[in-house]
Amino acid sequence: MNPFLDDWLEEQSPRQLTSKRRALKFLSRAYAACVSDLLNKPRTDLTAEHNVFSFHHGTPLPDLRLITSWMLTHAPNQRALARLIPALWKRHGKEDLTVAGMLLANLEDEVLGQEGWMAFIHLLQRREPLMVVLEVAEELVRGGRPVPDNAWLEAAAQQSPNWHQYCVLFLSLRKDGETAKCLVAQAPKGGEMFERIRAHLLGSEH
């Protein structure tokens, strides 16, 4: 637990969550409040080198969970949080993507306006880091949403080579161990993490 963050959140007004603009500013301040002055400057060297995130403060995951929990508890309108998710994904800070995944996992489908997995894949308009996609998918599963069935995954995989890889990552989170062997085997080649996941899934087939 971060007692400093607890105290900081107690001083915040839930009214900051009533609009996307104000909520984005609130989150930027929250991320910065979680790290020391030495680390408080976004890691622009990392983001510039890999062109992956617009910023990365290094806010610890438990702190991001606490911030998201505070938002879910205090937001005057849950729909405002649902509308915030695409804005977070568009801003594309590392912390933003994590918080977006936590909100997706914890808001009801009726609030999101669509099923959670559909809301997620509609965010994937660019090639996303596979680790980020896996982290958000893990949040959805942790939030009680089972991995979609094979027909859903096969249809999604046909949209692009990137989506094909994403669907393999989703399959790796199935708790019953059932996999779609052809979908996994035919996926485009990925990096070391992806190929380890592919090998594990193909090795688990009976």
Number of C-alpha atoms within 10 A of each C-alpha: 8 12 8 11 18 14 10 13 17 11 9 12 11 18 13 18 24 17 14 19 12 12 21 18 12 16 21 14 11 19 22 17 17 21 17 10 9 6 13 16 14 16 15 15 11 14 16 12 9 9 11 16 21 18 21 21 19 17 19 13 12 11 19 20 15 16 20 20 16 16 20 18 11 14 18 15 15 20 16 17 24 21 15 21 23 18 18 22 20 15 14 18 20 20 24 25 23 23 23 24 25 25 27 26 23 19 17 16 16 10 17 21 13 12 14 22 19 15 17 20 15 10 15 15 11 8 12 15 11 17 13 14 22 18 15 23 29 20 19 22 17 14 15 10 16 15 20 14 13 15 10 12 20 17 12 16 19 13 10 11 13 19 24 21 23 26 27 26 23 20 25 20 18 15 10 6 11 16 20 17 15 10 18 21 14 11 19 14 12 14 8 9 10 18 14 11 17 23 12 12 21 15 10 12 11 6
